[in-house]
Amino acid sequence: MGALPQTVNPPAGFFVNANNDPAGVTLDNDPLNQTRPGGGIYYLNNGYAGIRGGRITALLRAELAGDGKVSFADSQRIQADTTLVDAQFFVPYLVKALARGAVDSDPTLRGLARDRAVAGAVGRLALWNRRTPTGIPEGYAAADVDYAVWRGQLVQGAIERPPGPLRRPGA
């Protein structure tokens, strides 16, 4: 029982749990130092790293900064929030990278910028509100899918596969 998270009278006046790290891989504040028995990093997904809990905490703090109260309606809105914090961070960089690719000397980046499918996906991402609502008759927006595919490739390429030697820009 002592290993379970617990608190009494938390200093913030509240605590947040959003299925954060069910396997305990981030207890030492380093989610990437746990390894699988067969090798590779033991990484569940981006949601367990506290991103959702961090988003809920930020929304609660914003509500409390107003009149110092969180209403039932506020709680419902916070619970229903589908903003992807990682998309808010990464998407502007993807949009800038595509724009830079049109003039950059790097052949890989230039090739991606000329690829109609890549340009279309990044264009949809640029217009996307970084939310992933569910239960809507139209289903997922194309940008939701574009980002999910990009994020999956990032995780597979950068986290699940050991990195090779790094190349310095311009080298």
N, C-alpha and C positions, 0 to 999 in steps of 0.2 A: 504494500500500500504506500510506503514512503517514496517509491519511485514515480508515482503518479503526480502530475502537476497539481499544485494546490496553493491556495492563498486565502488569507483572512484580512479583511479590510485593506484591499490593495491601495497603494498611494494614489493611483489615478482615479479611484472611486469606481472602477469597473475592471473587468478582465474580458479578454476575447479568446475564443477558441473556434477555429474554423477548420477542423480536421488537420491541424498542423502536425506534421511529422509523426504519423502513427507508428513508425518503426524505430523512432529514436535516433535516426542517423545525424541529426543536427544538434544533439545534446551538447557537443563540444564546440558549437558554433562554426563547424566546418563541414558542410554537407558533402564535400567532395573527397574526404579522406577515408571513407568507408569503402572497402572493396568486396566484390563478389567472390565466392569460393573458387570459381573458375577463372578469375581475373576480371578486370574492368571495374569501373566505379559503380557502387551501389547507389543508384539514383532512381528515385521513384517517378517524380515529375515535378514541374515547377510549382504546382499548387501546395506541395508539402513544405516548401521552403519558407513559409510564412507570408507569402505575397498576399493571399486572401485575408489573413489575419491583420496584416499591415494596412490593407485597404479599409477594412472595417474599423480599425483603430483610428485612422485618419478621418473617416466620415463621422465617427462618434465625437472626436475632438472638435471637429468643425461645428457640429450641432451644439456641443457644450459651450463653445466660445460665444455663441449667440446669447441666449437667455439662461444658460446654465442647466437646461433641461433637455431630455430626449423623450419625445412623446411616443405613443404607440404607433402612430402614423410614420414618425421618423424611423422607428425600428423596422417597420414593414418595408420602407423604401431602402434602408440600408441592407436588409436581408435580400431584397430583390435586385440589388445592384449587380450588374454583369460587366462592369468595366474591367478590362484586362490591363493591369498596371504594367506588365512587361511590354505589352503592345504600345502603351503610351510612351515608353522609353525607346523601344527599338524602331518603330515605324518611321519617325522623322529621319533617322539615320539611313534607313533603306531608301527613302525618297531622295535624300541628298546624294547617296551613292549612285543612284541611277542617273541623276542629273549630271553628276561629275563624270560618269562613265562616257557621256557623249563627247567629252573633251579630253579625257585622261589618256595618257600614253600606255597604261597597262592594258595589254590585249584582252585579258579575261574580262575586266570590267567594261571595256569598250564593246566586247562581244555581247555581254549581258544587256547593255544599254540598247543594242540594236535588235535584240530578240523581241519580237512582237508579243509573245506570251508573257515574258518577264515584264516588259513595259506596261502591258495591260494590267497585270497583277499589281504592280507597284502603283499604277494610276488609281486602281480601286482602293488600295491601302491609304493613299493620300487623302481620299475623300471619306474614309471610314471613321466613325465616331469612337472606335476602340471598345465597343460593347458587343456582347454576344447574347442577345435575348433569345429565349427559347419559348416554345409554345405559340409562336406566331404562325398564321396560316401559310405564309410564303416560305417558311423554313429559314435556314441560315442564309445570310447575305454572302455574296461571292467573296467579299473581303475577309469575312470570318474564316472561310475555307482557305483562302490564299495565305492568311497569317498562320493558321494551324499547320499547313503544309510546310511553310518556311520554318516555323518553330520546331517541328518534328525533325526536319533536316539539320537544323542547328544542333539539337540535342544529339542526334545520331552522329553527326560529323565531329562535334567538338567535345562531347562528354563521353559517349559510349566507346569511341575509338580513341586509343592513345594518340596524342599528337606526335607528329614527326618533327624534324628539325624546323625551327622557325626561320623565316627568311626576312631579313631587314628590308624595309621599303627602299627601293632604289638600288639594292645590291644585286 
